[in-house]
Amino acid sequence: MAYWLFKSEPSTWSWDDQVAKGDAGEEWDGVRNYQARNFMRQMKRGDRGFFYHSQKEKAVVGVVEVIAESHPDSTTDDPRWDCVDIKAIDPFATPVTLAQIKAHPALADMMLVRSPRLSVQPVTDAEWEAICAMGAQASA
């Protein structure tokens, strides 16, 4: 299993919106960055990801699961853009802020710290474990 991070502006698509979709999940659509798209093309069913609220909150707020592998993004007719489908698994008991992540020495090389604008990015096993521990979230 691989781990990922999905960033969303909560005013556009929030953790609560994701939870409301239930087991059916939702397309992670609208991504128009080649590197982020390529990461989605690597995802497999069952991979887990952090759901990250960007903008003012800047925090990991929950865990999602990839439920459909890369397919054409339904929000465009442009064949260059793909997406995956994800569903909410568990909220974090305590959201983990970007400031906390930056302050953690073991997370200094995390892509979220080095490339904070990228909306979809990989997370290493060690990063996953550290952030789950920080958020009082059992790693799934």
HELIX and SHEET records of a PDB file:
HELIX    1   1 TRP A   15  ALA A   20  1                                   6    
HELIX    2   2 GLY A   22  ALA A   24  5                                   3    
HELIX    3   3 TYR A   34  GLN A   42  1                                   9    
HELIX    4   4 LEU A   98  ALA A  103  1                                   6    
HELIX    5   5 PRO A  105  LEU A  107  5                                   3    
HELIX    6   6 MET A  111  ARG A  114  1                                   4    
HELIX    7   7 ASP A  125  MET A  134  1                                  10    
SHEET    1   A 6 GLU A  26  GLU A  27  0                                        
SHEET    2   A 6 ASP A  82  THR A  97 -1                                        
SHEET    3   A 6 ALA A  59  PRO A  72 -1                                        
SHEET    4   A 6 ARG A  48  HIS A  53 -1                                        
SHEET    5   A 6 TYR A   3  SER A   8  1                                        
SHEET    6   A 6 VAL A 120  VAL A 123 -1                                        
END                                                                             
